Amino acid sequence: MVTPPGRPTPSPFEAAALSAFVDRLPGGSCALDLHGRVTFVSPGAAVLLGVDRAGLVGALPWEALPWMDVPHVEDRYRAALVSRRPQAFTVLRPPDTWLAFELYPDATGLSVRIAPGAPGEEGPEARSVPAAGPSRATVLYHLMHLASTLTEAVAVQDVVEQTADQLLPALGAQAMVVMAPEDGRLRIVGQRGFRAELLEEYDAVPLDSAIPGVDVMATGVPGFWTTFDELREAYPATVHEDGMAAWAVLPLIASGRPIGSLLLAYARPHVFPPGERAALTSLAGLVGQALERARLYDAKHHLAHRLQSALLPHTLPTVPRLNVAARYLPAASGLGVGGDFYDLIRLDEHTAGATIGDVQGHNVDAAALMGQVRTAVHAHATAGAPPDDVLARTNRLLTDLDPGLFTSCAYVHLDLATHRACVALAGHPPPLIRHADGRMEPLRAPPGLLLGIEPDTPYSSLEFPLPPGSVLALYTDGLVEAPGVDLDDAIAALAGLLEAGDPADLDEMADILIRHAPAPEDDIALLLISPRA
């Protein structure tokens, strides 16, 4: 972490000169920190504001000066903080004194210039707005309830649905749209209450400040319009198509920057008093943070699935006189991707190789290592290495890569001419064989050490007959492991399902095994192989 250099502390002479310089300027000056509290007030500013300087320092302006608690003051203040651009407005100090404010923000706070003004001089006219709206308790309830609800939202559509479910009934709105920029165009992320064909007109249009939702997300300034005439005055190109009577468009802020906008529409005329505007802005802040998290999750999820789908075989090769069925089921937790893999390798007209494995973890790293392991096994098998050598060579490659993850693996060499097979295991669950007469038998091959631990680990193999009509089942531990269940008992239960299945229909047999699997907290891979006469 690099700490930004602090501002130099002025000497007493420099401080006195700076104070005199500020006092000589016309009007008044004050400064606010990033929390909105006053840190400095010049004598001229105190005179214009009509209060004592001591009562302002450390206070929030709209609390110390109730006449500043009007919507457009808060809007301009928030816009200055978000956009880091100067803002200006006029406000009426009772009974009849108009003041003009100019806000100059940076990363440390705001500098404010105050001067005598006139109605409409530097911003919207201040209007008398009743101090109505949600009570403090109501606002707090909605904030807490929405915050707790959004913690359960994972994907972007979850955020949209949760927001609509909570906000529309609570605020009395009839429709909602969530918008975001994407590659220079406006994207409708989700909506509730509008006709789909209406929003299709705006989806993927170029970003244009003439569209209220685009303007709000660009400036960070919320917009509130109690009638369509007010909306059309601000955005002349707007057409009244939705049949609504009042609108609020709120910036969705995450990490200090607008990432989208939220539109709320009301079927009847609606006044937005200061309390309600503050509540809506706070609620939109929660939605913006949840939306940013969900977008990151969706992006990672999409990337991980694309990576895994690229690394797993799209189709298995056709091998004469061999029936094959394969299934893959991702874990229910995490990104829904992992390191389980399977493959069928056609070696020549009469031989083939089959492999299955499980890389530790359920993330992108596991999926990437899975692709390397599968490629290594495929290469060594194609080169003609026997099963024990295939695993030994793959193990040396993994220890050289030092990925920090372990891998279990099973590799089977199939000789379809002699109806025999040879298997080698690296810390993998034992394959099951269903004989042609229906008997079940686990293959007691030496288990071997997991791949990626010791570079010179030797592996042993086991030869066994695999005549036509028999079924060889290769699987990963996700198919049998479950909390509180003994592994041997789980394998015996799997063998019972295989025994009851129809060897003539491997796809149906594979579906039955997957349906009876435990809740998929781990990945599941399954490969069924049956020679034909």
Stockholm file with secondary structure:
# STOCKHOLM 1.0

chainA/1-533         MVTPPGRPTPSPFEAAALSAFVDRLPGGSCALDLHGRVTFVSPGAAVLLGVDRAGLVGALPWEALPWMDVPHVEDRYRAALVSRRPQAFTVLRPPDTWLAFELYPDATGLSVRIAPGAPGEEGPEARSVPAAGPSRATVLYHLMHLASTLTEAVAVQDVVEQTADQLLPALGAQAMVVMAPEDGRLRIVGQRGFRAELLEEYDAVPLDSAIPGVDVMATGVPGFWTTFDELREAYPATVHEDGMAAWAVLPLIASGRPIGSLLLAYARPHVFPPGERAALTSLAGLVGQALERARLYDAKHHLAHRLQSALLPHTLPTVPRLNVAARYLPAASGLGVGGDFYDLIRLDEHTAGATIGDVQGHNVDAAALMGQVRTAVHAHATAGAPPDDVLARTNRLLTDLDPGLFTSCAYVHLDLATHRACVALAGHPPPLIRHADGRMEPLRAPPGLLLGIEPDTPYSSLEFPLPPGSVLALYTDGLVEAPGVDLDDAIAALAGLLEAGDPADLDEMADILIRHAPAPEDDIALLLISPRA
#=GR chainA/1-533 SS CCCCCCCCCCCHHHHHHHHHHHHHSSSEEEEEETTSCEEEECHHHHHHHTSCGGGTTTSCHHHHSGGGCSHHHHHHHHHHHHHCSCEEEEEEETTTEEEEEEEEEETTEEEEEEEECCTTSSSSCCCCCCSCSSCHHHHHHHHHHHHHHHTTCCSHHHHHHHHHHHHHHHHTCSEEEEEEEETTEEEEEEEESSCHHHHHTTTTCBCCTTSHHHHHHHHCCCEEESSHHHHHHHCTTCCCCSCCSEEEEEEEEETTEEEEEEEEEESSCCCCCHHHHHHHHHHHHHHHHHHHHHHHHHHHHHHHHHHHHHHSCSSCCCCTTEEEEEEEECCSSTTSCCEEEEEEEECSSSEEEEEEEEESCSSHHHHHHHHHHHHHHHHHHHTTCCHHHHHHHHHHHHHHHCCSCCEEEEEEEEETTTTEEEEEEESCCCCEEECTTSCEEECCCCCCCCBTSCTTCCCCEEEEECCTTCEEEEECGGGTCCTTCCHHHHHHHHHHHHHHSCTTCHHHHHHHHHHTSCCCSSCEEEEEEEECC
#=GC SS_cons         CCCCCCCCCCCHHHHHHHHHHHHHSSSEEEEEETTSCEEEECHHHHHHHTSCGGGTTTSCHHHHSGGGCSHHHHHHHHHHHHHCSCEEEEEEETTTEEEEEEEEEETTEEEEEEEECCTTSSSSCCCCCCSCSSCHHHHHHHHHHHHHHHTTCCSHHHHHHHHHHHHHHHHTCSEEEEEEEETTEEEEEEEESSCHHHHHTTTTCBCCTTSHHHHHHHHCCCEEESSHHHHHHHCTTCCCCSCCSEEEEEEEEETTEEEEEEEEEESSCCCCCHHHHHHHHHHHHHHHHHHHHHHHHHHHHHHHHHHHHHHSCSSCCCCTTEEEEEEEECCSSTTSCCEEEEEEEECSSSEEEEEEEEESCSSHHHHHHHHHHHHHHHHHHHTTCCHHHHHHHHHHHHHHHCCSCCEEEEEEEEETTTTEEEEEEESCCCCEEECTTSCEEECCCCCCCCBTSCTTCCCCEEEEECCTTCEEEEECGGGTCCTTCCHHHHHHHHHHHHHHSCTTCHHHHHHHHHHTSCCCSSCEEEEEEEECC
//
